[in-house]
Amino acid sequence: MQFWKEHEKLRVALIAAFFLLGMMLVIAGWRMTGSLPGLGIMLAGLALLLAALYLYNKPFTDPRPKKKKR
């Protein structure tokens, strides 16, 4: 999809927001060592960091369908 290649400023802003919020959640959850809500907060932060990585890599994916091997 060409959307992320055409809207680079939006992609960079989302990456920065997801990264900063994800790091804040990971650090906040880390401070709550030994409690289950802290683990949940850290997992939410990890999900945001993975979303930032996904948005970073999205413009470089190959849009062509893969051929079947015989």
N, C-alpha and C positions, 0 to 999 in steps of 0.2 A: 504494500500500500504506500502510496506516495505522500500521504497526509503528513507524516512526521518529517519527511525531507523538505516539504514546502513550508512548514510552520516550525522553523528551528528555534525561534525565540520562546515559543510556548513550551517546546520540548525541554529546553535548557532551564526554564523557570520551574517546570514540574520536577525535573531531576533534582534541582537544588532544594526545592521544598521537601520532596520525599526524603532526600538524604539528611537534611538537617533535622526534620521531625523524627526520622527513624533513629538517628544517633541520640537524640534527646530521650526517646523512649527506651532505648537500650540502656543508657546510663542510669535513667530513673529506675528501671527495673532491677538493674544490677545493685543499686543501693538498698533494695529491699530483699537482701539475701536471706534465704530460709523461708520465704512466704510464697504461697501459690500465686497471689495476684502479681507479684514481681515477675514471676516466670511468664505470665500472660502478657504483661507489658513488654517484656523483652521479645517475646514472639511477635507481637504486633510491630515492634520496631524492626525486627528482622524482615517481616513481610514488606514494610515500606522500603527498606534497603534493597530488597530483591526487585521491587517495582521500579526503583530508580535505575537499577542495572538493566532491567528489561527495556525501559524507555531509551536508555543509552544505546543499546544494541539494535533496536527495532529498525532504524533506517538502513542497516547493513544486511538485513535478511534478504534472501533470494526470493523474488516473487514468483518465479517459474515453478510449476509443479514438477516433482521428481519423477523420472521415468522408472517404470518397473523393470527389475532385473529378471532375466530369463534363465 
